[in-house]
Amino acid sequence: MALSAVASTSGTQEGLKFTPGPILLLGPPGVGKGTQAQELMAAWSIPQISTGDLLRSNVSRGTALGKQAKEVMDRGELVSDDLVNQMVAERLKEPDTATGYILDGFPRTLKQADWLDQHLSAIPGSLPVVAVSIEVSYNQLLRRITGRRICSLCKTSYNIYLQPPKVDEVCDLDGTPLTRRSDDTEEVFEERMRAYTSLTAPVVEHYRALGLFAEVNGEQPVNAVTAEVMRAVLHLRS
């Protein structure tokens, strides 16, 4: 089914307005979660809720939660699950979350997933989380990450394996040598993959056991991945 057809289907479900509810996009670094989140936000007019953004917003606005978080971070410690959970709970009270939202970086652990499930079950009329995992092979992810290059002058992005410049390591537009982020190495990638797998595997199994989990092929063109993600959400909500 073409993306346009899926998008039009998303407007109704059995003659009623479709409510996507909370959607958790899963996948290791480089699978394209950010891109897919933007597509879903536009298609269904729902916000993205990022715990990183929530933390920065609370700290910058000087909220009670933000002040607590700043004290913790100033000591060089990690912000606790309880504090993050409270920030999420406050964000979910905002009216733009009424029909749904995309969760970014939360729940990251089984403990957070259990808290979120309990929190949502206590809200009258709230739908449960559906989780969609974007699947890309290890080798493909490695090429996506380690092949990334950027022009320091015009900020044009390349990938030496998948979208190479015409001249090796040189920007097509202004001839500036391309640069690579210091953490776009195989060693850093392997460590991030291990961390993702150890933390997220229990979350995947949690939502799989509840029948609220689906996998999509992330090695397709962006619009094809979006269509598959939307179909998965429609199916899990049916």
C-alpha positions, 0 to 999 in steps of 0.5 A: 500500500502506498504511503498516501493510501495509508495516510488516508486510512489513518484518518478513519478506522471503521468510520470513526476518527482514528486515535493513534494513542501512545506510540513507542518507536524502538531501534538501535542508533542509526535505524531512523527513529527520528525521521519516522517520528517526524513523519508520524507527527505530520501524518497524525498531528501528534507531538513527540515526547523526548525525555531529553527535551523534557529534562532540558525544558524543566531545568531551563524553566526552573520548575520544581522538578527542573531544580531537583534535576539540576541539583542531581546533575550538578553533582555529576549523578544520573537523574533518577527514574522517579524524577523522569517519570514525574516529568513524563506524567506532567507532560502527558497532562498537556492537551496536545497529547489527547489523541496520541504522542510518540515516545522518544527515549522512554520507556528505556528500561523495563522498570520505566515500562511498568511505571508507564503502563500503570500510569496510563491505566489509571487515566480514564479512556487512555490507550496503552502503549504500542511499540514498533521496532525498526529492524536494520541489520548490524552491518547496515547500521555499521555502514550508516554510522561509520560512513557518516560525513559532514561538510564543516562549511555548508553542513551538507551530509554524506555517507561514504558507503551509501551516499558518497561525494563525487570526490572522496571525502570532499564536499560536492558543493564547495570543495571543503574536506569532509569531517566525521564525528568523533563518536562515529567509530566502530568501537563506539557503535559496538558499545552503544549496541551492547547498551541498547540490547541489554536495556531494551530487550526486556522492554521489547519482550514486555510489549510482545507478551502484551500483544502490543509489539510489531517489527518493521523492515527499516532497510527500505526507502523512508516512505516505505518504512513510514507506510509499514510503521503506520500499518503496524500501528493501525493493526495493533490498534484494531 
